[in-house]
Amino acid sequence: METTPARTPHRLDPAGGCPHAVNARLLAQGAVAPVELPGGIEGMAVLGHEALKEFLQHPEVAKDACHFTALREGRIAPGWPLLTFATVPGMTTADGDDHRRLRSLVSRAFTPRRVAGLRPRIEGLTGSLLDALARAAAAGDGVADLRRHFALPLPMGVICELLGVDVRFRARLHDLGGKVVATDTPPAEAVAANRELLAVLEEIAAARTAHPGDDLTSALIAARDEDGDRLGPRELIGTLLLMIIAGHETTLNLITNAVRALCAHPAQLALVRAGEASWADVVEETLRWDAPVSYFPFRYPVRDLTVAGTVVPAGTPVLAGYSAAGRDPAAHGPDADRFDLTRAARPGAARHLSLGHGAHYCLGAPLARLEATVALERLFTRFPALRLAVPDDDLAPHAGFVGNSVRSLPVRLAPPGT
């Protein structure tokens, strides 16, 4: 196979920003791009849909950071903003039998049947949060931040209830988790936040160990697989960290991005109201068009690989470019930049990769889809005149280049004068 000429690495801005214009430019040059990570670390990003699909299931691509050359050589400093992604013990950094063992211990809580059983609680929490959103708007001259008052507390409440996390910890966990995964957090602050976050999780685990309950944390502590294996202490804390951060940040961004997209595309919202598209269609098209995770760290080739004509050296940290793959014209057509709820009904329509692919496909995908579907349906039913309170161009992008959303989403719930 021919290889493409070397390209100048694209520097990923630690402060983040809307990824789509940059993605389009990089994709036009090839499906795989060299990137410069924070600290001048060389990496790669797989951006094209087919290239990413192949890469995510390649048998010679690993998740374990023992394959990360720069880390192994001591070139990664404490407080490096992506260090937690690379080194947290758990499913996202495990391979092969170890990954299967960890995933099997957790997956029992996320079967379709168990997730479906959560619907009444999700609907009840959604109703309470819509009341709170209305109160926030009434106190704010008709304007409320939908991200803060609705899109955040819904998934955070659900995952913390599942895990048996006390309400008093929830705001702190969100704040600390945000600092740990944001790529623009100063190193000293990131180290301190990570230390405090682990201490909180250890406190939660100790409480559930001493006083088990009918919750997932207690179940994980007691769980054994078919061979009698259980989660070790570090694996338990890493699993809790993963489930809390991934279990609310992804859905938070998904709900926020979907509301923003519908406000910007009223004709698409009209299709849902006319019964010509479903709320599930909204969720899937949002996942494709404005993926809640833009560049997800990391995977490492265990040998030099050629991916879509580009050589990716062994040990290179590789980002999964979900936001780019979702708008790849080669997979989604020349109108891939258009938000279209009928897209999935087209003959031969490609399925997005925004929740992963292969062995590491997102374990919480059914829960995220259910939460977002319930949230959107109830929100627009309760507030049919909902609209953005500021021009879309004035919305500040999410901090960092891993997540993809906006920092706040100010909305008006009622028509002017009501």
C-alpha positions, 0 to 999 in steps of 0.5 A: 500500500502506498503511504501519504507524504509526511504532514506538519503536525496540527497543534491541538489547542488545550483550551479547545474550541469548536472542532468542525472547521479544523476537522474539515481541513484536516480530513481534506488532507487525509483520514489520519493526521499527525497532531501535537499534544500538550507538552509537545508530545507527538501523536496521531488522530484518526479522523476518517470514518472507515479508517477509524472503524478499522483502527478501533477494532485492529488486533494490533492496537492496544489501550494499555499505556505500557505501550505508550513510548513517551510515557515509558521513556519518562517524557510525560510530566506529572500533571500532564492534562491527558495523564489520567486518560492514559493511566487510570486503572480499569476497562479503558486502559486494559486489553484482552483477557484483562479487559474482558474480565473488568467489563464482565464485572460491570456490564451486568448493570447495563443490560438492556433490560436493566437500563429499561427498568430505569426509565420511571426513575429517569422520567421522575427526575426529568420532571423535577429538573424541568420544574427547577429549570422553570424556577431558574428562568423565572428568577433570571428574567426568563433566561436559564442556563439549560446546561447547568440546570437540566443537562448536567443534573440529570445524568449526574443524578442517574449515575450517582443514584446507580452507584449509591453516591451521596448527594453531598458529593455530586457537585464536587465530583463534577467540578473535580472530574472536569478539572482532571479531564480538561486539557487546559487545567494547569499542571499543579491544579490537575495534580491536586484535583486528581488527588482530591478526586481519588480521595473522594472516591476512596471515601465513597468506596469505604462507605459502601464496603462498611455499609453495603446497599442496593447499588452498583458500587456495593455490587462491584465490591462484592462481584466475582467473575466465573473464575472467582476474580474480583476488582482490586482496590485500584481497579475499583477506584478507576472503575468508579472514576470512569463511570462517574465522569463518562457516565455524566459528561458524555450525556451532558454534552449530548443533551446540550448539543441536541437542544442547541441543534434543534434551536438552530434547525427549527424545520428539523424540530418540526419533523419530530412534532409532525411525527416524521422523525423521532426523538431517537432520530434526534439523539442519533443525528446529534451523536453524528453531527456534533459528537459529545466527545471530539478526540478520545485518548488513547490507543497505541499500535504495538507495531508500526501500522499503516492506516489509510495510507499513513504510517503510525509508529508503534507506541504513538498515542492515537486519538479517536477523532469522533467529531471528524468521523461524524462529518466525513463526506466519504461516509455520510455524503456531500451534505455531511455538515447538514443536521438532518433527522431523516439521514438514517433512513437513507439507503446505505446510510453509515452508522456513526462511531461516536460511542465507539466500536469494537471491544471498547464500545461504550458500555453505557450507550443504552443508558445515555440514549435513554436519558437523552431521549427522555430529556428531549421529549419532556423538555420540548413538550413542557416548553414548546417555545424554547429557544436560545437566549443569545445568538448561536455564534456567541456560545463559548466552546467547551474547555479542552479538545476531548469533550465537544459542547459549549460552556453554557446554553442560555435559553428562554422557555416562553415566548416574549411577553409571557 
